[in-house]
Amino acid sequence: MPKYFFHYRTDDELIEDTAGSELPDLEAAEHNAAALAKAIVERAASTGGDTRVPRSIEITDAAGEELLYLVFWAGPKLGDGSATSEDISSTVH
């Protein structure tokens, strides 16, 4: 099974995944990255961090080749007409 690495990038730093995760394919890696993104935004929200700041997860293979770049943030809650209310579970981009 291929090994994928999930490097987390903010404007200030890059946190490298040195362990990696064995997953069946790139689609599974993308789903894993989306779950990580959601957890990061939820953590930022629970600690008073700015959830609207774009962050990214870079997925690479064992050779270090970049395979996928996932940019995410929390946006306004959908459907309520409010530009300030946030719903992390449905608006991670």
N, C-alpha and C positions, 0 to 999 in steps of 0.2 A: 504494500500500500504506500502511495506517495506521502511524503512529509511536506507540510506547508508551515510557513512561518508568518506570524501576524505582528507586524511592526506598527506601533501606535505613534502617530505624529500629531503634535500640537504646533502652534506658531513658535513656541519656545524650545521644544526638544523632541527628540526621537527616542522612544523606548523600544529597544530591540528585543524581539522574542528569540532567545537563544536555544530554547528547548524544542519548539515546533510541535506540531500535532499531526499524527497519521490519520488521514481521511481518504475516503474512496476516490474522490475526484474534485475538480475545481468548483463544481456546483456546491458540494458539501462544504468546501472551504469558504465559499461566499456566504452560505447560511450561517456558518460559525462566526464569520466576521460581522454579520448583521446582528447576531446575538451579543457579541462583544460590544458593538457600538451602542446598542440599547442599554446594556449594563453600565457603560461609561457615562452616558447621558443621565441615566437614573441616579447614578452616584453623584454626579455634578449637581443635579437638582436637590438631592438630599443633603448636600453639604453647603448649599448656598452658592455654588459656582454658576457661571454664566452658561446656560445650556444652548444659547444661540450662536456661540462661537464655533465656526467650522473646525472639525477635527478629521483625521483620516486614519485608516488602517491600510497598510500596504501588505499585500499577500505576495510572498516570494516562495520559490521552490528551494530545494536543498542546495542548489548551485548559486542561489542568490538572485536568480532572474526574477524580475518583477512580473507577476502574472495578472494582478488585479489591484486596483486602487479604489478604495471605498471612502468617499467623503460623506460626513454625516453631521447633523445638528438637530436640535429640537425647534420646531416652528410653532406658530400659533395653533391653537385647537381648531380643528376643522369644523365648519358648519355652525359656529355660534356667532360669527360676524365680529368677534373680538380679535384685535391684533395683539393683545397682551396675555391672554389666557393660554396656558400650555398644557398639552396632553401628551406626555412622553410616549405612551404606548402606541399611539397612532400617528405620530408625526416625525419619527426619526427618519431623516432623509439620507 
